[in-house]
Structure formats: C-alpha cells, structure tokens
Amino acid sequence: MDSAVAALVLLEAGYRVHGVTFSLWTDPSLSAENRCCSAHALCSARQTAERLGIPHDVVDLADPFYRVVVEPFVAAYAGGMTPNPCVACNARLRMPMLLRLAGQWGLDGIATGHYARLVGVPPRLHRARAKDKDQSYVLARVDPQVLESAHFPLGEMDKAEVRARAKRAGLDVHGRAESQEICFIPDNDHRRFLSERLEHRPGPICDLNGRQIGHHAGIHRFTIGQRKGLGIAAAQPLYVVAIRGQDNAVIVGPAAALEVRELEVRDITWHEPALLEQPLRVQIRSTGRPAAAEVLAWEGDGLRLGLRGSERAAAPGQTAVIYHGDQVVCGGVIVSSRSGLRPS
C-alpha cells in the first residue's frame, strides 16, 4: 500500500513513474512464501500498476539478497551479535539497485514508500512528520549520494492519510495489513531458522562474576535484554546482558546491568558530520526512542557516545542512528556498550 500511494502521489505531481518489485530469497524449508514478493504479492503489484497506468517489472534479486543480507545475518548471530537485516538490505541492495535500474530505464530518480523526509540542498535525511511511523532509522546507512536521487512521497503523511488516499484512488491495497516479521523468515521464528543453519554449540551461562550458573544450547537463541527462556532459577530476575562469541558464553545479570551509559559505534555512514558538535540524540533499535547523547571520542570510522538517560539493552550488531533534531547525522553498527555494572 505504501509503495502504491507513493507512486500515486508522484503521478499526480507530474512525474513519469515506472514500478518495480524485487523478488527476494525466502526460507525454502517453509511452505509460506516471502510475504513481500510472494506470487500473490507480485500479482497484486502488477494489478496496482495497471490501475495506476504505469509500467511494472519484476526483478529477481534472490541470489544477491542471500549473499548480501541472509548470509551476514546468520554469521552475525553465530558471533553473538543481533543484526538488523532491513538496514543492511536498504543500504547494500534495495536502494542502490533501484538507482541502477533508474539509470537503465532513463529515469532521473528513485522513490519508495518509506516514511522519511529529504530536506535541503543537497537533500539530507530527516525523520518523517508522523513520528510513530518514521523509518529514517532503517535508511540511515544508505549512502547519502544515493539518497540525493531519492524521493519519499509519504514523508509528510501519516498512515491514516495514506490509507484514505489509496481508498479514494480505488486501490485494492488500501486495507492491507502491515507485516512485522523478517521478510525471508515467514513464520517469524528466527531461532528455528538459525538452528537449521548453524552448528550445534552448547555453552555456559555465567553471572557477572564469571561463575557458571547454567548452560545453553546455542548463543543464537539469545539477545541482549532477554529474560524469558533462560532456564535458570534465581532469587531475582536475570536478563541477558552480554553474549560472547569468542568463548560461546551468555552472561546474565540484574536489570541494572542493561542500562546503557556508553556506546561504541563503527562502520559509520556519514550524513552530516558537522552536526556532531550540536545537541544529539541516539536511537539504538528500530522501534526505540532516541536518547540524549554526547560524543566522547571520534576516531576515524568510530564513535564513542555517552548517553544521558535510561536507555537499556544495546545489542552489538544493531544499528545506532544519531540525530540532531529530526536530521540524521550518521548511522553505524553498535560494537559494544557499557553500563554501571560490568560483566567480567
């Protein structure tokens, strides 16, 4: 629906629009298809394009999607990290491929149904007007030069407006439910998915003092902040506070050990580095709220941030996006975090 309305808005603004749907890899062990590019979804996209009166192509990206998104996703979990595959897909495949196709088809720009805004000259990435739907986080690692050719027609709209616009235009997709699962794991069971692809490696569960208090069936089954499913009896609630890929250990501790005081971020995509001297906020998960932050150190491709707030459970491998107001300053990968309590 979002892509359909984005195309509609562009058409009404006088643009020549060419629709494209990417056919991506999905888990072959399931009968369910990748929801975003199932046979039904492809047929629906084609019908929507016909309704809009625009050409439409389906482009097979299954192989590059597997190499660029799925394989690094599995490898990250094997190393004790928690990746965000949507961020990787947008940055390394979806947006660059759209720009390449636009060049092949003689088009001047690209557009998606993301809720985000591009502001200024040259255009720079900002949050959407509808903060509850904002998707600037998942676009923050896209090369700014790619974004200079992009349009986000829904950036000034909220979801209700988009649905109403689709309904008025007679687009059948106006009532379509949103998908929250990882697109290539249709049953949304990433632990099953990873268990089928990773070597069985049981290991210890340790407390903050290094004392073994349990065992686990594989570090890919855990994420930072997890409380349920630890299989440990304790006098106080325990949470996963660290996952060590080097020795296959899961570290647990009290809730206080999840509080984030410092973050180390690397592999950074810079959008407006000059703004690092301004008041900043950092968002450490796609559905999270930005927390006040300051730069403690900046060395090459790495930042060390101090957080002023009660942010919790920063998982290495996840994306950290730094904002000045609504503007994206940069986005990178969390490699470590510190709290008041440190695992040994």
C-alpha positions in Angstrom: 0.0 0.0 0.0 2.7 2.5 0.9 4.5 2.0 -2.4 1.3 2.3 -4.3 0.4 5.6 -2.7 4.0 6.8 -3.2 3.6 6.1 -6.9 0.1 7.8 -6.9 1.5 11.0 -5.3 4.3 11.2 -7.8 1.9 10.7 -10.8 -0.3 13.4 -9.5 2.8 15.7 -9.3 3.5 15.1 -12.9 6.3 12.6 -12.7 6.8 9.7 -15.2 6.7 6.6 -12.9 7.9 3.1 -13.5 7.1 0.4 -10.9 9.4 -2.4 -9.9 9.0 -5.3 -7.5 12.0 -7.2 -6.2 11.7 -11.0 -6.0 13.9 -12.0 -3.0 15.1 -15.2 -1.4 12.9 -16.8 1.2 13.3 -19.8 3.6 12.9 -22.9 1.4 12.0 -25.1 4.4 8.6 -23.4 4.8 5.6 -23.7 2.5 4.8 -20.0 3.2 6.4 -17.5 0.8 8.2 -14.2 1.4 5.2 -12.0 2.1 6.6 -9.0 0.2 7.3 -10.9 -3.0 5.0 -14.0 -2.9 3.1 -14.9 -6.1 0.1 -13.1 -4.6 2.1 -10.0 -3.8 3.6 -9.9 -7.3 0.2 -10.3 -8.9 -1.2 -7.5 -6.6 1.7 -5.2 -7.5 1.1 -5.8 -11.2 -2.7 -5.1 -10.8 -1.9 -2.0 -8.9 0.5 -0.8 -11.6 -2.2 -1.4 -14.2 -4.7 0.6 -12.1 -2.2 3.5 -11.9 -1.4 3.2 -15.6 2.3 2.7 -15.1 4.7 0.0 -16.5 5.8 -2.6 -14.0 8.7 -5.0 -13.8 9.7 -7.8 -11.5 13.4 -8.1 -10.9 14.9 -11.3 -9.5 17.3 -10.5 -6.7 17.2 -13.8 -4.8 20.9 -14.6 -5.2 22.3 -11.2 -4.3 19.8 -10.9 -1.4 21.0 -14.2 0.0 24.7 -13.1 -0.2 24.3 -9.5 1.0 21.5 -9.9 3.6 20.9 -13.6 4.7 24.5 -14.9 4.9 25.7 -11.9 7.0 22.5 -12.2 9.2 23.4 -15.8 10.1 27.1 -15.1 10.5 26.3 -12.2 12.9 24.2 -14.4 15.2 26.9 -17.0 15.1 29.3 -14.4 16.5 26.9 -13.3 19.3 25.5 -10.2 17.6 22.0 -9.1 16.8 21.9 -7.7 13.2 19.1 -5.7 11.5 18.6 -7.2 8.1 16.3 -4.4 6.9 19.0 -1.8 7.4 21.5 -3.9 5.5 19.1 -4.6 2.7 18.2 -0.9 2.2 21.9 0.2 2.3 23.6 -2.6 0.3 20.9 -3.8 -2.1 17.5 -2.2 -2.4 18.3 1.5 -2.8 21.5 1.0 -4.9 19.7 -1.4 -7.2 16.8 1.0 -7.6 19.2 3.7 -8.6 20.9 1.4 -11.1 17.6 0.4 -12.7 16.6 4.1 -12.9 19.7 4.7 -14.9 19.0 1.8 -17.2 15.4 3.0 -17.8 16.3 6.6 -18.4 14.7 7.9 -15.2 16.1 10.7 -13.1 15.4 9.4 -9.6 14.0 6.7 -7.3 11.2 6.6 -4.8 9.9 4.2 -2.1 7.0 4.1 0.3 9.2 4.7 3.4 8.1 7.3 5.9 11.0 9.7 5.9 11.9 13.1 4.6 14.7 14.6 2.5 15.3 18.2 3.3 17.6 20.9 2.0 20.1 21.2 -0.9 21.7 18.8 -1.2 18.8 16.8 0.4 19.6 15.2 3.7 17.7 12.5 5.6 15.2 13.6 8.2 12.5 11.9 10.3 9.0 11.7 8.9 6.3 14.1 10.1 4.5 11.1 11.5 7.0 10.1 14.2 5.1 6.9 15.1 5.7 5.6 11.5 9.2 7.2 11.0 11.6 4.9 9.0 14.6 7.1 8.8 16.3 4.6 11.1 16.3 1.8 8.5 17.5 4.2 5.9 20.4 5.8 7.9 23.1 3.5 6.4 22.1 4.3 2.8 24.9 6.3 1.0 23.8 10.0 1.1 24.8 10.2 -2.6 22.1 7.5 -3.3 19.6 9.4 -1.3 20.2 12.6 -3.3 18.3 10.9 -6.1 15.6 9.6 -3.9 12.0 10.7 -3.2 9.9 9.7 -0.2 6.4 11.0 -1.0 4.9 9.7 2.3 7.3 11.7 4.5 4.7 14.4 5.2 1.8 11.9 5.7 0.5 9.6 8.4 -0.8 6.1 7.9 -4.4 7.1 8.1 -3.9 9.7 5.3 -2.1 7.1 3.2 -5.0 4.5 3.6 -7.5 7.2 2.8 -5.6 8.3 -0.3 -5.4 4.6 -1.5 -9.1 4.1 -0.9 -10.1 7.3 -2.8 -8.0 6.1 -5.7 -9.7 2.8 -5.8 -6.5 0.8 -5.0 -7.4 -2.6 -3.5 -4.3 -2.5 -1.3 -5.8 0.2 1.0 -6.9 -2.4 3.6 -3.7 -4.5 3.5 -2.3 -5.4 7.0 1.3 -4.4 7.8 4.0 -7.1 8.1 6.3 -7.0 11.1 8.3 -10.2 10.6 11.7 -10.6 8.9 10.7 -10.9 5.3 12.8 -14.0 4.5 11.5 -15.9 7.6 7.8 -16.0 7.0 7.0 -17.9 10.2 8.9 -15.2 12.2 10.9 -17.9 14.1 14.4 -16.8 13.7 15.7 -19.2 16.3 14.4 -22.2 14.2 15.9 -20.6 11.1 19.3 -20.1 12.7 19.3 -23.6 14.3 18.9 -25.2 10.9 22.0 -23.3 9.6 24.4 -23.2 12.5 26.5 -25.8 14.1 25.1 -27.0 17.5 27.4 -25.4 20.0 26.2 -25.6 23.7 28.0 -23.4 26.2 27.9 -21.8 29.6 25.6 -19.2 31.1 27.6 -17.1 33.6 26.8 -14.4 36.1 28.6 -11.0 36.2 31.4 -12.5 38.3 32.1 -15.2 35.8 30.5 -18.0 37.8 28.7 -20.6 35.7 25.1 -20.9 36.7 23.6 -22.7 33.8 24.1 -23.9 30.2 22.6 -23.1 26.8 22.0 -24.8 23.5 23.5 -22.0 21.3 24.1 -18.3 21.6 21.9 -17.6 18.6 18.9 -18.3 20.8 19.6 -15.2 22.9 19.6 -11.5 22.6 20.5 -8.6 24.9 17.7 -7.8 27.3 16.1 -11.3 27.1 14.5 -12.5 30.4 12.4 -15.5 29.5 13.7 -18.8 28.4 17.0 -18.7 30.3 16.3 -22.0 32.2 17.8 -20.6 35.4 16.3 -20.4 38.9 17.4 -17.3 40.8 16.3 -15.1 43.7 16.0 -12.1 41.4 15.0 -11.6 37.8 18.0 -12.2 35.5 18.5 -10.8 32.0 20.9 -11.5 29.2 23.4 -8.6 29.5 26.2 -9.9 27.1 26.8 -12.6 24.5 30.4 -13.6 24.0 31.0 -15.2 20.6 34.7 -15.8 21.3 34.0 -18.3 24.1 30.4 -19.1 23.3 29.1 -17.7 26.7 25.9 -16.0 27.7 26.3 -13.5 30.5 23.3 -12.7 32.7 22.7 -10.1 35.4 20.2 -7.8 37.1 18.2 -5.2 35.2 20.7 -2.5 36.3 23.3 -4.2 34.1 21.3 -3.4 31.0 21.4 0.4 31.5 23.5 1.9 28.7 25.9 4.7 29.7 28.3 4.4 26.8 28.2 3.1 23.2 30.9 2.3 20.7 29.7 2.6 17.1 31.7 1.7 14.0 31.3 1.2 10.2 29.6 4.6 10.1 27.7 6.1 7.2 28.0 9.9 7.5 25.2 12.2 6.5 26.1 15.5 8.2 29.2 15.0 10.5 29.5 18.8 11.2 26.4 18.4 13.4 28.3 16.2 15.9 29.0 19.4 17.8 25.3 20.1 18.2 22.9 18.6 20.7 22.4 14.9 19.8 20.1 12.0 20.4 20.8 8.4 19.5 18.3 5.6 18.6 19.5 2.0 19.1 16.6 0.0 17.8 14.1 0.5 15.0 11.1 0.8 17.4 13.1 2.7 20.1 13.0 6.3 21.2 16.1 8.5 20.8 18.1 9.2 24.0 20.2 12.3 24.7 23.8 11.6 23.8 27.2 13.3 23.5 30.3 12.4 21.6 33.1 11.2 24.0 35.6 10.3 21.3 35.7 10.3 17.5 38.5 8.4 15.8 38.3 7.6 12.1 35.4 5.3 11.5 34.4 5.0 15.1 32.5 7.0 17.7 32.2 6.6 21.5 29.0 8.1 22.8 27.9 8.9 26.3 24.2 8.5 27.0 22.2 10.7 29.3 19.1 8.8 30.1 17.7 5.4 31.0 18.3 3.6 27.6 18.6 -0.2 28.1 19.7 -3.3 26.2 22.1 -2.1 23.5 22.8 -5.2 21.4 26.1 -5.4 19.4 25.3 -5.8 15.7 22.3 -3.5 15.9 22.3 -0.1 14.2 22.7 3.1 16.1 21.4 6.2 14.4 22.4 9.7 15.7 20.1 12.6 15.2 20.2 16.4 15.6 16.6 17.2 16.0 14.9 15.4 13.1 18.0 15.3 10.9 20.1 12.1 10.6 23.8 12.9 11.4 25.1 9.3 10.9 24.3 5.7 11.3 26.6 2.8 12.3 26.9 -0.6 13.9 27.0 -1.0 17.7 30.1 -3.0 18.6 30.0 -2.6 22.4 28.2 -0.8 25.3 28.9 0.0 28.9 26.7 0.3 31.9 27.3 0.9 35.6 27.7 -2.8 36.1 30.3 -4.7 34.0 30.3 -8.4 33.2 33.7 -10.0 33.9 
